[in-house]
Amino acid sequence: MSVLTLQHLSKKYGRIQALQDVSFEVPEGCVFGILGPNGSGKTTLLGIIMNVLQPSGGDFSFFNEPASAALRKKIGTLLETPNFYAYLSAVDNLKIAAAIKGVPESDIDRVLELVALTERKDSKFSTYSLGMKQRLAIASCLLGDPTVLVFDEPTNGLDPVGIAEIRNLIIQLYKQGKTIIMASHLLDEVEKVCTHVAILQRGKLLASGNVDEILVNEDIVEVASTNLDALAELLKDYPELVRMVPQSQFLELYFTTGMVSMESLNQFCFSKGIVLQHLRLRKKSLETKFFELTQNK
């Protein structure tokens, strides 16, 4: 079942097209990353689905039903840092959050345990590190045990330790069966925690789907012989070859990572009467793949 379905969603601010005809689905039980540079429309998209903003066009639904206040109660949201009171403890701040959400205070101990703040539950918010403050914000989202969590840049501004803490927490929540939708401009963050991704650039959807398919890390093999045309014809149906890109002095062969044997490729060409003059393996980084998706769009 799809937790969230977007259908041709658009948003304009005067002459600025913040979102343009965006459509994708978020499957249940995944960590879905909305990835893109700053200004790509990520926060606008989250604002629309959480009823903070109104779309200029298109529609969306939760759990295959029109969005409603009742459905949104199943969703824990962190679009910006909550206004916790610096002079109150974690427990007292969460009591206020629980009252606003209409959930029992008995749930507070559970969420503090989930975010590993039980030992500091009576400490004032002002004494917390940035990472601890963010974990308390996530604890507030978890009150009432929502099935879906929506985070906007959950590791923004954190140091490496804080980033690792939030990543581990997201993975833990995913393993407990939560569906997590998170916006990020950090490729590394999406790669490490997300199972699915949608890539936005200037309000347009460039790609969406499984992370392993969209951000596939590829092996590239450079090959050359005295007759590049004959070599290209020979290799066009080579097993596991994803695509071939002719260059001026060699051919670039793209394979899914780990699916190419240099020795087998060389022997194959030799057995067909072609002697390779150049054979080189190089890796394609995820950063390169992301750049290719987003440049000049």
URTA-V576609 format. One record per run of one state. SS is the DSSP state (a for helix, b for strand, c for the rest). FROM is the first residue (numbers start at 0). TO is the last residue. If there is no record, write none. Layout:
SS/FROM/TO, SS/FROM/TO
//
This chain:
c/0/0, b/1/12, c/13/14, b/15/26, c/27/29, b/30/34, c/35/40, a/41/48, c/49/55, b/56/61, c/62/63, b/64/65, c/66/67, a/68/71, c/72/73, b/74/77, c/78/87, b/88/88, a/89/100, c/101/103, a/104/113, c/114/116, a/117/119, c/120/122, b/123/123, a/124/126, c/127/128, a/129/141, c/142/146, b/147/151, c/152/158, a/159/174, c/175/177, b/178/183, c/184/185, a/186/192, c/193/194, b/195/200, c/201/202, b/203/209, a/210/213, c/214/216, b/217/223, c/224/226, a/227/234, c/235/239, b/240/245, c/246/249, b/250/255, c/256/260, a/261/270, c/271/276, b/277/282, c/283/284, a/285/293, c/294/296
//
